Amino acid sequence: AAVAGIGDYLSQHPEDMYRQQVLDKLADVLENRCRRYEDGLLKIGICHTLEYIPSDKSKELLLQLAHDVDFDVRKSAILALGSFRKYITSLTPILLTFLQDTHWSVREAAVTALGLLGDIGVETELLTMLDDPDLAVRKSLLITLGRIGSVRAIPTLGEYLAHDDLDYAAYQGLKSLTVHFKEQVAAHDFGENPKV
């Protein structure tokens, strides 16, 4: 509860006054108090709080947590890393490795984090995931393709507008694309799909 409260405070007060103090304390908690599998909830809380302290040390701690045995901890750490845009060059190749994780929620988190970072350089890797067996991963993927500005994905997103479970995610992806690529989206022939 204390960690969550600190995270809530930092989310509303981004100034640096307490960040280093919080970072030092969280690093100490991780090293000296989180030794059991049952400490997963505390680790997840730490991930959420570290999200508001973009620094080399925070990135290091989150990358450590991204390899935790608990998939919920891995997922939380990866999602938090998605807000560290100033580290996009070093984080992108690391996050790409999590697209192969055995747990669907970790793959979903990796896709979402890559979308938050907004690196078009991951377009090819993401397009190969359209056949992922998990629906939540595919939903996140369609939204992320829009966030990163994947013009190549426009026909695919158009096709998924007719899908019963993926139509809204495809719509969100196309909506994001229209911010910068309105003409390319408008020029695409979506056929007779009434959802268009």
N, C-alpha and C positions, 0 to 999 in steps of 0.2 A: 504494500500500500504506500509506503514511503517513497519507493522508487517511482511508482506511477504518479504520485503527487509531484515529485520533482520534475518528471517528464512533462506533466501538464503545465507546470509553471514555466519551464523553458520554452514550451511551444508558444506561449503568449508573451514571453519576455526574452527575445533573442540576443539581448546584450551580453557581453562577455563576463560580467561581474562575478557570476558564480560558476561559470562553465568549467574552468580548470579544477576548482575545488570538487565539483560533482564528478568530473572525469576521474580524478585521483581516487575518490571514494568508491566509485563503481569498479574501477580496476582492482582495488583492494578486495572488494566483495567477491568479484569473480575468482580471484586467485586464492583467497583464504576461506571463503564460506560456501562456494558452490562446488561441492565435491560429490554430491549424490545425484542419482537420476531424478529424484523427487524435487530437486532444485530447479527443474525446468521452468516453472512459472516465474521464478525470480529472474532467471536468465532472459525469458521473454520480456519481462518488464524492463530489464536493463537494455535490451535491444531497442525498445520503443523510446527510451530516454536518450540513448546514444544518437538516435536519429537527429536530435536537435543540437548536437555538438559536432559539427563537421570539422574534424581535425585528423591528423595522421594517427594519433593514438586511438581515437574512436574507430577509425577505419580498421586499424590493426585488431582491436578487440572484436569488432563485428565479423571480420574475416575468420577469427578464431572460433567464434560462435557459429559461423556458417558451416563448420565441419563437426558440429556436435552430433552425438549419437541420436538425440531426440529430433525427429523431423520438424516438430513445431518450433523448436529453437532455431534450426537451420532456416526455416521459412521466415521467421521474424527477423533474423539477422540480414537475410538477403533483401527483404523488403525495405529495411532501414537503409541499406547501402544504395538503394535506388534514389535516395534524396541527396546523395553526395556527388552532385554534378561536377564539382571542380576536380574530381578524381576520375572522370569518365575514361581517360586513356588507360589508366592502370586497372580500373575495375571491370571494364567491358570483357576482356579475355577471361577473367576469373569467373564472372557471372555466366558466361557462355558454357563453362564446364558443368554448371548445375542444370542445364537443359537436359542432361542425361541422368539426373537423379532417379533413384528407384521409386521415390514417393511423389505422387502427382502434385501434392500441395507445394513441394519444393520447386518442381518444374514450373508450376503456375507462378510462384513468387519470382523466379528468375526471369520469366517472360515479362512480368509486370515491372520488375526493377529495370530491365533493359529498356522498356518503354518510357519509364520515368527519366532515365538518363538521356533518351532521345538520340541515340547514335544510329544513323542510317546504315552504318557499316555492318550491322548485324542482320540486315534484311535477308540475305541468302540463307543464313542459318535458321531464321525464324520461318521462312517460307517452307523449309523442309519439314517443319513440325505440324503441318496442317492435318496429318493423319495420326496425331497423338491419340492414344486410346481414351484419354480422359476428357470429358466434355468441358470441365472448368478450365483446363489448360487451353483448349481450343478457343473458348470465349475470350480469355485473356489475350491470346495470340491475335485475334481479330482486332481487338482494341489497340493493342500495341503496334500492329502494322500501321494503323492510322496515326498514332502518336509519333512514330519515327519518320513519317512522311513517305511511306512506301507506295509510290505510284504504280509499281509493278503489281501491287496487290488489289488494285481497283477492280479488275474483272472477277477475282476470287471473292472479294467482299460483296460484289453484286450478286454472285451466285448464292452466297450464304444468306442473302436477304429473304430467300424463299425457304430457308431451313426453319423448321418448327422451334428448335432449341437455340439456334445460333443467330437468328435474325436480328435481335436487338444489339448484340455485340458487333455484328457486321455494320449495322446502322451507325453505332458509335464510332467505329473505325472510319467509315466514310465521312461522317460529320467532322472528325478531326482533320481528315485530308482536305476537306473543302476550305479550311482556313487559308492554306497556302497553294492548293492545287484545284481551285474551283473549276477552271476551264477543263482540266483533264477529267475530272469526275463527271462534269456535265456532258462532255463529248462521248462518254462511254454509253453504248447501247445496252440497257438493262432488260430489253425485251418487254414482255407483257406482264412482268411481275407487278401485281397490284400494290405490293408493299412499298414500291419505289415512290 
